[in-house]
Amino acid sequence: MSELVIETKGLTKEFGSLIAVRDLNLKVKKGALYGFLGPNGAGKSTTIRMLLDLVKPTKGEAYLFNKEIRSHRKEILRRVGALVESPSYYENLTAYENLEIIRRILELDKKEIDKALDIVKLSKWKNKRVKGFSLGMKQRLGIAQALMGNRELLILDEPTNGLDPAGVREIRNLIISLPEIIGATVLISGHILSEIELVADHVGIIHRGNLLFQGTLEELKDMGNREIAIKVQPLLEAEKFLKRKGYNVENREGKLYILGDKINIEELNKELVLEGYGVSHLSENKQNLEEVFLQLTGGIEQ
């Protein structure tokens, strides 16, 4: 069984009558690139703040490296790098000078600065003032700040938010490379499935504070409804026949749709043909990941 880097047990946060996070049980394995996905306002940022001990939970516990964060805060946070919302930096200083401040605070070797800048591909601009950086470059500098000190866990809260397509691609490629380059576990939050799908190997879906799904992308896809579309004549007689055989049948737009995950298409076709029905079209349709996500959250990605 893989070691868990993050585990929460019944983690809950209430703000007055609002339950922002409800009974959350996250499990993030060592080495994973975990996508924490949900619409805006779903509870992602509140969860991340509790993981980093920036917000006190109403009840429940958060464990990082098998230790409870509130009891072992200093020890744990030495091993964690985080980018929560927008990165903080001094715009009139260079990229190198910004990281030098962090190096001194953490009492790190000077080589850590060049190492972090190299990973995020900012070495060429290390002596340029940050105020001249693009938004994507500023985000990469924020990730470099989070990397300082050989971090074993990186927590990135909406790192592509507000970026143009080129900036999104830069950050995406950087995040994908991190587990291999530095051997860290990465948790990345986001609200756009198509982006998370491109970087993550595991996902957790949160909506209105509730964890609706946790597992691999393939397991999420398997949750999608499957249906067989059939164009057959005579239509109504075939519908009655299939219902008598126990199939879940819907008649829509001149076709029959059979719902179910364990239907053998060849056997279905054979049954219809042997009964004398004319089958002119038979195909399998399955919900894609976006449709599964929207079905789970009951709405539109925001």
PAZAPA-4460 file (N, C-alpha, C; in steps of 0.05 Angstrom, whole numbers, plus 32768, in hexadecimal, padded with zeros to 4 digits):
% residues 302
    n_x    n_y    n_z   ca_x   ca_y   ca_z    c_x    c_y    c_z   seq   type   mol
   8011   7FE8   8000   8000   8000   8000   8012   8019   8000     1      M     A
   800C   802C   7FEE   801C   8044   7FEC   8019   8056   8004     2      S     A
   802F   8063   800B   8030   8076   8021   801F   808E   801B     3      E     A
   800F   8097   802E   7FFF   80AF   802B   800F   80C8   8034     4      L     A
   8011   80DC   8022   801E   80F5   8029   800A   8108   8036     5      V     A
   7FF1   8107   802C   7FDB   8117   8037   7FC4   8104   803E     6      I     A
   7FBA   8107   8056   7FA1   80F9   805E   7F91   810B   8070     7      E     A
   7F78   810E   806A   7F66   811D   807C   7F51   810A   8086     8      T     A
   7F48   810F   809F   7F34   80FE   80AB   7F1E   810F   80B6     9      K     A
   7F07   810E   80A8   7EF0   811D   80B1   7EF4   813B   80B2    10      G     A
   7F06   8146   80A1   7F0D   8162   80A2   7EF5   8173   809A    11      L     A
   7EEF   8186   80AC   7ED7   8197   80A9   7EDD   81B3   80B1    12      T     A
   7ED3   81C6   80A1   7ED6   81E2   80A8   7EBC   81F1   80A5    13      K     A
   7EB3   81FD   80BA   7E9A   820D   80BA   7EA0   822A   80BE    14      E     A
   7E94   823B   80AF   7E95   8258   80B3   7E78   8261   80BA    15      F     A
   7E73   8262   80D4   7E57   8268   80DD   7E45   8251   80D4    16      G     A
   7E30   8258   80C5   7E1D   8243   80BB   7E27   8236   80A1    17      S     A
   7E3C   8241   8095   7E46   8236   807C   7E5A   821F   8081    18      L     A
   7E55   8208   8076   7E68   81F2   8078   7E78   81F2   805E    19      I     A
   7E91   81FC   8060   7EA2   81FF   8049   7EAE   81E4   8041    20      A     A
   7EB5   81D4   8054   7EC0   81B9   804F   7EB3   81A6   8063    21      V     A
   7EA9   8190   8058   7E99   817D   8069   7EA5   8161   8069    22      R     A
   7EAF   8158   8080   7EB7   813C   8084   7EC9   8132   806E    23      D     A
   7EDE   8140   8068   7EF0   813B   8051   7F04   8125   8058    24      L     A
   7F07   8111   8048   7F1A   80FB   804B   7F2B   80F9   8032    25      N     A
   7F3F   810A   8031   7F52   8109   801A   7F68   80F5   801F    26      L     A
   7F71   80E8   8009   7F87   80D6   800A   7F99   80DB   7FF2    27      K     A
   7FB1   80E6   7FF7   7FC4   80EC   7FE1   7FDD   80DB   7FE5    28      V     A
   7FE2   80C9   7FD2   7FF9   80B7   7FD4   8013   80C4   7FCD    29      K     A
   8029   80BA   7FD8   8043   80C4   7FD3   8049   80C2   7FB5    30      K     A
   8054   80D7   7FA9   805B   80D7   7F8D   8044   80DE   7F7A    31      G     A
   802C   80E2   7F85   8015   80E8   7F74   8015   8104   7F6A    32      A     A
   8008   8108   7F53   8001   8123   7F4A   7FE3   8124   7F4C    33      L     A
   7FDA   812F   7F62   7FBE   812E   7F6A   7FAF   8147   7F62    34      Y     A
   7F9B   8145   7F52   7F8A   815C   7F4A   7F72   815F   7F5D    35      G     A
   7F71   8175   7F6B   7F5B   817B   7F7D   7F48   818D   7F6F    36      F     A
   7F32   8182   7F66   7F21   818F   7F52   7F05   8196   7F5D    37      L     A
   7EFB   81AD   7F56   7EE0   81B5   7F5E   7EDA   81D0   7F54    38      G     A
   7EC0   81D7   7F51   7EB8   81F2   7F49   7EC2   8207   7F5C    39      P     A
   7EC2   8220   7F53   7ECA   8236   7F65   7EB7   8235   7F7E    40      N     A
   7EC3   8239   7F95   7EB4   8239   7FAE   7EAD   821D   7FB9    41      G     A
   7EBA   8208   7FAE   7EB4   81ED   7FB6   7EC0   81E5   7FD1    42      A     A
   7ED5   81F4   7FD9   7EE3   81ED   7FF2   7F00   81E6   7FEE    43      G     A
   7F0B   81E9   7FD6   7F26   81E2   7FD0   7F3A   81F2   7FE0    44      K     A
   7F38   820C   7FDE   7F4B   821E   7FEB   7F4A   821C   800A    45      S     A
   7F32   8218   8014   7F2F   8214   8031   7F3C   81FB   803A    46      T     A
   7F39   81E6   802A   7F47   81CC   8030   7F65   81D0   8031    47      T     A
   7F6F   81DD   801C   7F8C   81E2   801A   7F96   81F2   8032    48      I     A
   7F87   8206   803A   7F90   8216   8051   7F90   8205   806B    49      R     A
   7F7E   81F2   806D   7F7E   81E0   8085   7F96   81CD   8083    50      M     A
   7F9D   81C4   806B   7FB4   81B2   8068   7FCE   81C0   8070    51      L     A
   7FCF   81DB   806C   7FE7   81EA   8072   7FE5   81F7   808D    52      L     A
   7FD0   81F1   809D   7FCC   81FC   80B7   7FC9   821B   80B7    53      D     A
   7FBD   8225   80A1   7FB7   8241   809F   7F9B   8247   80A9    54      L     A
   7F8A   8232   80A9   7F6F   8234   80B3   7F6A   821C   80C6    55      V     A
   7F5E   8222   80DC   7F59   820D   80F0   7F3F   81FE   80E8    56      K     A
   7F40   81E3   80E6   7F27   81D5   80E0   7F13   81D6   80F8    57      P     A
   7EFA   81D5   80F1   7EE5   81D3   8106   7EE6   81B8   8114    58      T     A
   7EEB   81A4   8104   7EF0   8189   810F   7EFF   8179   80FA    59      K     A
   7F0A   8162   8102   7F19   8151   80F1   7F37   8157   80F2    60      G     A
   7F47   8147   80E4   7F64   814A   80E5   7F6F   8149   80C8    61      E     A
   7F86   8156   80C5   7F96   8154   80AC   7FB1   8149   80B3    62      A     A
   7FB9   8134   80A5   7FD3   8127   80A9   7FE4   812A   8090    63      Y     A
   7FFC   8134   8094   8010   8136   807F   8028   8126   8087    64      L     A
   8031   8114   8076   8047   8102   807D   8041   80F2   8097    65      F     A
   8027   80EA   809A   801D   80DA   80B0   801F   80E9   80CB    66      N     A
   8021   8103   80CA   8021   8113   80E3   800C   8128   80E2    67      K     A
   7FFE   812D   80F8   7FE8   8141   80F9   7FF4   815D   80F7    68      E     A
   7FEA   816D   80E4   7FF7   8186   80DE   7FF7   819A   80F5    69      I     A
   7FE2   819A   8105   7FE1   81AE   811B   7FF4   81A7   8132    70      R     A
   7FFA   818E   8134   800C   8185   814A   8029   8185   8141    71      S     A
   802E   8184   8127   804A   8182   811D   804E   8197   8107    72      H     A
   8043   81AF   810B   8042   81C3   80F6   805E   81CA   80EA    73      R     A
   8071   81D1   80FC   808B   81DA   80F3   809A   81C4   80E4    74      K     A
   8099   81AC   80EF   80A7   8195   80E4   809C   818F   80C8    75      E     A
   8081   818F   80C5   8074   8188   80AC   8079   819D   8097    76      I     A
   8075   81B6   809E   8076   81CB   808A   8092   81D0   807E    77      L     A
   80A7   81C5   808C   80C2   81C6   8080   80C3   81B4   8067    78      R     A
   80B1   81A1   8065   80B1   818E   804F   809C   8195   8039    79      R     A
   808E   81AC   803D   8078   81B3   802B   807D   81CE   801E    80      V     A
   8079   81CF   8004   8079   81E9   7FF5   805D   81EE   7FEC    81      G     A
   8055   8207   7FEC   8039   820E   7FE5   8037   8228   7FD6    82      A     A
   8025   8228   7FC3   801D   8241   7FB5   7FFF   8243   7FB8    83      L     A
   7FF6   8255   7FC9   7FDA   8259   7FCF   7FD1   8274   7FC3    84      V     A
   7FBF   8272   7FAF   7FB6   8289   7FA0   7FCE   8296   7F92    85      E     A
   7FD0   82B1   7F93   7FE6   82BE   7F85   8000   82BD   7F95    86      S     A
   8017   82B9   7F87   8030   82B9   7F96   8037   82D5   7FA1    87      P     A
   8047   82D5   7FB6   8050   82EE   7FC2   806D   82F3   7FBA    88      S     A
   8073   830B   7FB1   808E   8311   7FA9   8092   8330   7FAA    89      Y     A
   80AB   8338   7FA8   80B1   8355   7FA7   80B7   835C   7F8A    90      Y     A
   80A5   836C   7F7F   80A6   8372   7F62   80BF   8382   7F5A    91      E     A
   80CB   8391   7F6D   80E2   83A1   7F66   80FC   8392   7F69    92      N     A
   80FA   8379   7F73   8112   8368   7F75   8112   8354   7F5D    93      L     A
   8129   8349   7F58   812B   8335   7F43   8121   831A   7F4D    94      T     A
   811E   8307   7F3A   8115   82EC   7F42   8129   82E0   7F55    95      A     A
   8143   82E3   7F50   8158   82D9   7F61   8156   82E5   7F7D    96      Y     A
   8152   82FF   7F7E   8151   830D   7F98   8139   8304   7FA8    97      E     A
   8123   82FF   7F9B   810B   82F6   7FA9   8110   82DA   7FB6    98      N     A
   811E   82C9   7FA7   8123   82AE   7FB2   8139   82B0   7FC7    99      L     A
   814B   82C4   7FC5   8160   82C7   7FDA   8153   82CD   7FF5   100      E     A
   813E   82DC   7FF5   8130   82E2   800F   8126   82C8   801B   101      I     A
   811A   82B7   800B   8110   829D   8015   8127   828B   801E   102      I     A
   813D   828C   800F   8155   827B   8016   815F   8283   8031   103      R     A
   8160   829D   8037   816B   82A6   8051   8158   829E   8067   104      R     A
   813E   82A1   8063   812A   8299   8077   812C   827C   807E   105      I     A
   812F   826B   8069   8130   824E   806D   814D   8244   8072   106      L     A
   8160   8256   8071   817D   824F   8076   8185   8239   8063   107      E     A
   8181   823D   8049   8188   822A   8035   81A2   8231   8027   108      L     A
   81AE   821D   801A   81C6   8222   8009   81BE   8233   7FF1   109      D     A
   81D1   8244   7FE8   81CB   8256   7FD2   81C5   8248   7FB8   110      K     A
   81CF   8230   7FB5   81CA   8221   7F9D   81AC   821A   7F99   111      K     A
   819D   821B   7FAF   8180   8216   7FAE   8171   822A   7F9C   112      E     A
   817C   8243   7F9B   816F   8257   7F8B   8171   8250   7F6D   113      I     A
   8189   824B   7F64   818D   8244   7F48   817E   822A   7F41   114      D     A
   817E   8217   7F53   8170   81FE   7F4F   8152   8203   7F4A   115      K     A
   8145   8213   7F5B   8129   8219   7F58   8123   8228   7F3F   116      A     A
   8134   823C   7F38   8130   824C   7F20   8133   823A   7F07   117      L     A
   8145   8228   7F08   8149   8216   7EF1   8131   8204   7EED   118      D     A
   8126   81F9   7F03   810E   81E8   7F00   80F7   81F6   7EF3   119      I     A
   80F2   820F   7EFB   80DB   821E   7EF0   80E2   822E   7ED7   120      V     A
   80FB   8229   7ECD   8104   8235   7EB4   8104   8254   7EB5   121      K     A
   810F   825F   7ECB   8111   827C   7ECD   812E   8285   7ED0   122      L     A
   8141   8272   7ECC   815D   8279   7ECF   8166   8290   7EBE   123      S     A
   815B   8291   7EA6   8163   82A6   7E92   815A   82C2   7E9C   124      K     A
   8145   82C2   7EAD   813B   82DC   7EB6   8140   82E1   7ED4   125      W     A
   8153   82D3   7EDF   8156   82D4   7EFD   815E   82F0   7F06   126      K     A
   816B   82FF   7EF5   8174   831A   7EFD   8161   8330   7EF3   127      N     A
   8149   8328   7EEA   8136   833B   7EE0   8122   8341   7EF7   128      K     A
   811A   835A   7EF9   8106   8362   7F0E   80EB   8355   7F08   129      R     A
   80DE   834C   7F1D   80C5   833D   7F1B   80AF   834E   7F0F   130      V     A
   80B0   8368   7F13   809B   8379   7F08   8099   8378   7EE9   131      K     A
   80AF   836E   7EDC   80AF   836B   7EBF   80A7   8350   7EB6   132      G     A
   809F   833E   7EC9   8098   8323   7EC2   807B   8321   7EB8   133      F     A
   8076   830E   7EA6   805A   8307   7E9F   804D   82F9   7EB6   134      S     A
   8033   82F7   7EB5   8024   82E9   7ECB   802D   82CC   7ECD   135      L     A
   8032   82BF   7EB7   803C   82A3   7EB7   8057   82A1   7EC4   136      G     A
   8069   82B4   7EBF   8084   82B4   7ECB   8081   82B8   7EE9   137      M     A
   806F   82CA   7EF1   806B   82CE   7F0E   8061   82B5   7F1C   138      K     A
   804F   82A6   7F0E   8046   828D   7F1A   805C   8279   7F1C   139      Q     A
   806E   8278   7F08   8085   8266   7F09   8098   826E   7F20   140      R     A
   809B   8288   7F24   80AB   8291   7F3B   809E   8289   7F55   141      L     A
   8083   828A   7F57   8075   8281   7F6F   807A   8263   7F74   142      G     A
   807B   8253   7F5E   8080   8237   7F61   809D   8233   7F6A   143      I     A
   80B0   8243   7F5F   80CC   8242   7F68   80CE   8247   7F85   144      A     A
   80BF   825B   7F8F   80BF   8260   7FAC   80B6   8248   7FBC   145      Q     A
   80A1   823A   7FB2   8097   8223   7FBF   80AB   820C   7FBF   146      A     A
   80BC   820B   7FAA   80CF   81F5   7FA7   80E8   81F8   7FB9   147      L     A
   80ED   8210   7FC3   8106   8215   7FD2   8107   8203   7FEB   148      M     A
   811D   81F3   7FEC   8122   81E2   8004   811B   81C5   8001   149      G     A
   811C   81BA   7FE9   8118   819E   7FE4   80FD   8194   7FF0   150      N     A
   80E8   81A0   7FE8   80CD   8199   7FF2   80C4   817E   7FE8   151      R     A
   80B7   816F   7FFA   80AD   8154   7FF3   8090   8155   7FEB   152      E     A
   8082   816B   7FF1   8066   816E   7FEA   8062   818A   7FE0   153      L     A
   8056   818D   7FC8   804F   81A7   7FBE   8031   81AA   7FBC   154      L     A
   8026   81BF   7FC7   8009   81C5   7FC6   8005   81DE   7FB6   155      I     A
   7FF8   81DC   7F9F   7FF5   81F3   7F8D   7FD7   81F8   7F89   156      L     A
   7FCF   820F   7F92   7FB2   8217   7F92   7FAC   8227   7F79   157      D     A
   7F9E   821B   7F66   7F97   8229   7F4D   7FAE   8237   7F3F   158      E     A
   7FC4   8229   7F3A   7FDC   8236   7F2F   7FDA   8242   7F13   159      P     A
   7FC5   8239   7F04   7FC2   8244   7EE9   7FAC   8259   7EE7   160      T     A
   7FA1   8260   7EFE   7F8A   8273   7EFE   7F92   828E   7EF3   161      N     A
   7F83   8298   7EDF   7F88   82B2   7ED3   7F9D   82B3   7EBE   162      G     A
   7FAA   829C   7EB7   7FBF   829C   7EA3   7FB3   829A   7E87   163      L     A
   7FC2   82A4   7E74   7FBA   82A0   7E58   7FC2   8284   7E4F   164      D     A
   7FB9   827A   7E38   7FBE   825F   7E30   7FDC   8257   7E30   165      P     A
   7FED   8269   7E28   800A   8263   7E28   8014   8260   7E45   166      A     A
   800B   8271   7E57   8013   826F   7E73   8008   8256   7E80   167      G     A
   7FF0   824E   7E79   7FE4   8236   7E84   7FF5   821E   7E7B   168      V     A
   7FFD   821D   7E62   800D   8207   7E58   8028   8206   7E66   169      R     A
   8035   821D   7E6B   804F   821E   7E78   804C   8212   7E94   170      E     A
   8038   821B   7EA3   8035   8211   7EBF   802E   81F3   7EBF   171      I     A
   801C   81EB   7EAC   8014   81CF   7EAA   802D   81BD   7EA6   172      R     A
   803E   81C4   7E93   8055   81B4   7E8D   8068   81B3   7EA4   173      N     A
   806B   81CA   7EB2   807C   81CB   7ECA   8071   81B8   7EDF   174      L     A
   8057   81B9   7EE5   804C   81A8   7EFA   804F   818A   7EF3   175      I     A
   804A   8183   7EDA   804D   8167   7ED2   806A   815D   7ED7   176      I     A
   807D   816F   7ED4   8099   8166   7ED7   80A3   8164   7EF4   177      S     A
   8094   8170   7F07   809E   8172   7F22   80A2   8157   7F31   178      L     A
   808F   8144   7F30   8094   812B   7F3E   80AD   811D   7F35   179      P     A
   80B3   811E   7F1B   80CC   8111   7F11   80E5   8121   7F18   180      E     A
   80E4   813C   7F15   80FC   814C   7F19   8104   814D   7F37   181      I     A
   80F1   8151   7F49   80F8   8155   7F65   80ED   813E   7F77   182      I     A
   80DE   812B   7F6B   80D4   8115   7F7B   80BF   811C   7F8F   183      G     A
   80B0   8132   7F8A   809C   813B   7F9D   8080   8131   7F96   184      A     A
   8070   812F   7FAA   8053   812C   7FA6   8047   8147   7FA1   185      T     A
   8034   8149   7F8F   8028   8162   7F87   800A   8161   7F8A   186      V     A
   7FFE   8174   7F98   7FE1   8178   7F99   7FDC   8193   7F8B   187      L     A
   7FCC   8192   7F76   7FC5   81AA   7F67   7FA7   81AD   7F67   188      I     A
   7F9D   81C4   7F6E   7F80   81C9   7F6E   7F78   81D7   7F54   189      S     A
   7F60   81D4   7F4C   7F56   81E2   7F34   7F38   81DE   7F31   190      G     A
   7F2C   81ED   7F1E   7F0F   81EB   7F1A   7F09   81E3   7EFD   191      H     A
   7F1D   81DF   7EEC   7F19   81D8   7ED0   7F23   81BC   7ECC   192      I     A
   7F11   81A9   7EC7   7F18   818D   7EC5   7F2C   8188   7EAF   193      L     A
   7F29   8195   7E98   7F3B   8190   7E81   7F58   8197   7E88   194      S     A
   7F5C   81AA   7E9A   7F77   81B0   7EA2   7F82   819C   7EB6   195      E     A
   7F72   8195   7ECA   7F7B   8181   7EDE   7F80   8166   7ED0   196      I     A
   7F6F   815F   7EBD   7F72   8146   7EAF   7F8D   8143   7EA1   197      E     A
   7F98   8159   7E98   7FB2   8159   7E8A   7FCA   8155   7E9C   198      L     A
   7FC7   815B   7EB6   7FDE   8159   7EC8   7FDC   8144   7EDD   199      V     A
   7FC4   813D   7EE6   7FC1   812C   7EFE   7FBF   810E   7EF7   200      A     A
   7FC8   80FD   7F0A   7FC4   80E0   7F07   7FAE   80D7   7F1A   201      D     A
   7FA9   80E7   7F2F   7F92   80E2   7F41   7F83   80FC   7F45   202      H     A
   7F69   80F9   7F4A   7F58   8111   7F4F   7F46   810D   7F67   203      V     A
   7F40   8123   7F73   7F2B   8124   7F87   7F18   813A   7F7F   204      G     A
   7EFE   8135   7F7F   7EEA   8148   7F76   7EDA   8151   7F8F   205      I     A
   7EDB   816C   7F93   7ECD   8177   7FAA   7EB7   818A   7FA0   206      I     A
   7EA0   8189   7FAD   7E8A   819B   7FA5   7E7A   81A2   7FBE   207      H     A
   7E76   81BC   7FC2   7E68   81C5   7FDA   7E73   81B9   7FF4   208      R     A
   7E8E   81B6   7FF4   7E9B   81AC   800C   7E9C   818E   800F   209      G     A
   7E8F   817F   7FFD   7E8E   8162   7FFF   7EA1   8156   7FEA   210      N     A
   7EB0   8142   7FF2   7EC1   8133   7FDF   7EAF   811E   7FD1   211      L     A
   7EAB   8122   7FB7   7E98   8111   7FA8   7EA6   80F9   7F9B   212      L     A
   7EC0   80FC   7F96   7ECF   80E7   7F89   7EED   80EA   7F90   213      F     A
   7EFA   80D3   7F91   7F17   80D2   7F95   7F22   80B9   7F88   214      Q     A
   7F35   80BC   7F76   7F40   80A5   7F69   7F4F   80AD   7F50   215      G     A
   7F55   8099   7F3E   7F63   809F   7F26   7F50   80AB   7F11   216      T     A
   7F5B   80B6   7EFC   7F4B   80C1   7EE6   7F3B   80AA   7ED9   217      L     A
   7F47   8093   7ED6   7F39   807C   7ECA   7F21   8074   7EDB   218      E     A
   7F25   8074   7EF5   7F0F   806D   7F07   7EF8   8082   7F05   219      E     A
   7F00   809B   7F01   7EEC   80B0   7EFE   7EDC   80AC   7EE4   220      L     A
   7EEB   80A5   7ECF   7EDE   80A0   7EB5   7ECB   8089   7EB6   221      K     A
   7ED3   8074   7EC5   7EC2   805C   7EC8   7EA7   8062   7ED6   222      D     A
   7EA5   8079   7EE3   7E8C   8080   7EF0   7E78   808A   7EDD   223      M     A
   7E80   8090   7EC4   7E6E   809B   7EB0   7E59   8087   7EA8   224      G     A
   7E41   8091   7EA2   7E2C   8080   7E98   7E32   8076   7E7C   225      N     A
   7E2B   805D   7E78   7E30   8050   7E5E   7E15   8049   7E52   226      R     A
   7E12   804E   7E38   7DF9   8047   7E2A   7DFF   803D   7E0E   227      E     A
   7DED   802C   7E05   7DEF   8021   7DEA   7DD9   802D   7DD9   228      I     A
   7DE1   803A   7DC3   7DCE   8046   7DB0   7DC8   8033   7D9A   229      A     A
   7DAE   802E   7D94   7DA5   801B   7D80   7D91   8028   7D6D   230      I     A
   7D96   8026   7D54   7D82   802D   7D3F   7D77   8013   7D35   231      K     A
   7D5D   800E   7D3A   7D52   7FF4   7D34   7D35   7FF7   7D2B   232      V     A
   7D2C   7FE5   7D1A   7D10   7FE5   7D10   7D05   7FC9   7D13   233      Q     A
   7CEB   7FC7   7D1A   7CD9   7FDD   7D23   7CE1   7FE6   7D3F   234      P     A
   7CE1   8000   7D43   7CEC   800C   7D5C   7CDC   8005   7D75   235      L     A
   7CC2   8009   7D74   7CB2   8005   7D8C   7CB1   7FE8   7D95   236      L     A
   7CAF   7FD6   7D81   7CAF   7FB9   7D87   7CCA   7FB1   7D93   237      E     A
   7CE0   7FBC   7D88   7CFA   7FB5   7D93   7CFD   7FBF   7DAF   238      A     A
   7CF2   7FD7   7DB5   7CF3   7FE2   7DD0   7CE5   7FD0   7DE4   239      E     A
   7CCD   7FC7   7DDC   7CBE   7FB5   7DEE   7CCD   7F9B   7DF2   240      K     A
   7CD9   7F90   7DDD   7CE8   7F77   7DDF   7D00   7F7A   7DF2   241      F     A
   7D0F   7F8F   7DF0   7D26   7F93   7E01   7D1E   7F98   7E1E   242      L     A
   7D08   7FA5   7E22   7CFF   7FA9   7E3E   7CF6   7F8F   7E4A   243      K     A
   7CEA   7F7D   7E3A   7CE2   7F63   7E44   7CFB   7F52   7E4B   244      R     A
   7D11   7F58   7E3D   7D2A   7F49   7E43   7D39   7F55   7E5B   245      K     A
   7D2E   7F6B   7E67   7D39   7F76   7E7F   7D4C   7F8D   7E7B   246      G     A
   7D4E   7F97   7E63   7D60   7FAE   7E5E   7D53   7FC8   7E66   247      Y     A
   7D64   7FDB   7E6F   7D5B   7FF6   7E75   7D5C   8006   7E5C   248      N     A
   7D44   800B   7E4F   7D43   8016   7E34   7D36   8032   7E35   249      V     A
   7D41   8044   7E25   7D35   805E   7E21   7D32   8062   7E03   250      E     A
   7D1B   806E   7DFB   7D15   8073   7DDF   7D18   8091   7DDA   251      N     A
   7D2D   8099   7DCC   7D33   80B5   7DC7   7D3B   80BB   7DAB   252      R     A
   7D2E   80CE   7D9E   7D36   80D8   7D84   7D39   80C1   7D6F   253      E     A
   7D27   80AF   7D6F   7D27   809A   7D5B   7D3B   8083   7D60   254      G     A
   7D47   8083   7D78   7D59   806D   7D7F   7D52   8062   7D9A   255      K     A
   7D5B   804A   7D9F   7D59   803F   7DBA   7D74   8041   7DC8   256      L     A
   7D73   8048   7DE1   7D8B   804B   7DF1   7D89   8038   7E09   257      Y     A
   7D9D   8026   7E0B   7D9D   8013   7E21   7DB3   801B   7E35   258      I     A
   7DAB   801F   7E4E   7DBD   8028   7E62   7DC7   8011   7E73   259      L     A
   7DE1   8012   7E79   7DED   7FFD   7E8A   7E0A   7FF9   7E84   260      G     A
   7E19   7FEF   7E97   7E36   7FED   7E95   7E3F   7FD1   7E8C   261      D     A
   7E2E   7FBD   7E8E   7E36   7FA1   7E88   7E28   7F95   7E70   262      K     A
   7E21   7FA6   7E5D   7E12   7F9C   7E46   7E26   7F92   7E31   263      I     A
   7E21   7F7A   7E27   7E32   7F6E   7E11   7E25   7F77   7DF7   264      N     A
   7E33   7F88   7DE8   7E27   7F93   7DCF   7E22   7F7D   7DBB   265      I     A
   7E35   7F6A   7DB8   7E31   7F55   7DA5   7E19   7F44   7DAB   266      E     A
   7E15   7F3E   7DC4   7DFE   7F2D   7DCD   7DE4   7F3D   7DC8   267      E     A
   7DE5   7F56   7DCE   7DCD   7F67   7DCA   7DC5   7F67   7DAC   268      L     A
   7DD9   7F6B   7D9B   7DD3   7F6C   7D7E   7DC8   7F51   7D75   269      N     A
   7DD4   7F3B   7D7F   7DCC   7F20   7D78   7DAF   7F1B   7D80   270      K     A
   7DA8   7F24   7D98   7D8C   7F20   7DA2   7D78   7F2E   7D8F   271      E     A
   7D7E   7F46   7D87   7D6C   7F55   7D76   7D6A   7F49   7D5A   272      L     A
   7D80   7F41   7D4F   7D80   7F35   7D34   7D71   7F1A   7D34   273      V     A
   7D76   7F0A   7D48   7D68   7EF0   7D49   7D4A   7EF3   7D4C   274      L     A
   7D41   7F09   7D57   7D25   7F0E   7D5A   7D19   7F1B   7D41   275      E     A
   7D2A   7F20   7D2D   7D21   7F2B   7D14   7D21   7F49   7D12   276      G     A
   7D2D   7F57   7D25   7D2E   7F74   7D23   7D45   7F7D   7D12   277      Y     A
   7D41   7F94   7D03   7D56   7F9E   7CF2   7D66   7FB3   7D00   278      G     A
   7D7F   7FAC   7D06   7D91   7FBE   7D14   7DA3   7FCC   7D00   279      V     A
   7DA1   7FE6   7CFD   7DB1   7FF5   7CEA   7DC7   8005   7CF7   280      S     A
   7DC6   8008   7D11   7DDA   8018   7D1F   7DDC   800E   7D3C   281      H     A
   7DF4   800A   7D47   7DF8   8003   7D62   7E13   800E   7D6B   282      L     A
   7E12   801E   7D80   7E2C   802A   7D8A   7E2B   802E   7DA8   283      S     A
   7E43   802F   7DB3   7E46   8033   7DD0   7E4D   8050   7DD6   284      E     A
   7E40   805D   7DE9   7E46   8078   7DF1   7E4C   8077   7E0F   285      N     A
   7E61   8086   7E17   7E68   8088   7E33   7E6F   80A5   7E3A   286      K     A
   7E66   80AE   7E51   7E6C   80C9   7E59   7E8A   80CE   7E5A   287      Q     A
   7E92   80E6   7E51   7EAE   80ED   7E54   7EB3   80F9   7E70   288      N     A
   7ECC   80FF   7E76   7ED3   8108   7E91   7EC4   8122   7E98   289      L     A
   7EC1   8134   7E85   7EB3   814D   7E8B   7E96   8148   7E92   290      E     A
   7E89   8136   7E83   7E6D   812F   7E89   7E6A   8122   7EA5   291      E     A
   7E7E   8111   7EAC   7E7D   8104   7EC6   7E80   8119   7EDC   292      V     A
   7E93   812C   7ED8   7E98   8141   7EEB   7E80   8152   7EEF   293      F     A
   7E73   815A   7ED9   7E5B   816B   7EDB   7E44   815C   7EE8   294      L     A
   7E43   8142   7EE3   7E2D   8132   7EEF   7E32   8131   7F0D   295      Q     A
   7E4B   812E   7F16   7E51   812C   7F32   7E4B   8147   7F40   296      L     A
   7E54   815D   7F34   7E51   8177   7F41   7E36   8184   7F3B   297      T     A
   7E28   817A   7F28   7E0D   8184   7F21   7E0D   81A0   7F16   298      G     A
   7E22   81A7   7F08   7E23   81C3   7EFD   7E38   81C6   7EE8   299      G     A
   7E3E   81DF   7EE3   7E51   81E7   7ECE   7E6B   81F0   7EDB   300      I     A
   7E82   81E8   7ECF   7E9C   81F1   7ED8   7E9D   820F   7ED8   301      E     A
   7EA6   821B   7EED   7EA6   8238   7EF0   7EC2   8243   7EEA   302      Q     A
***
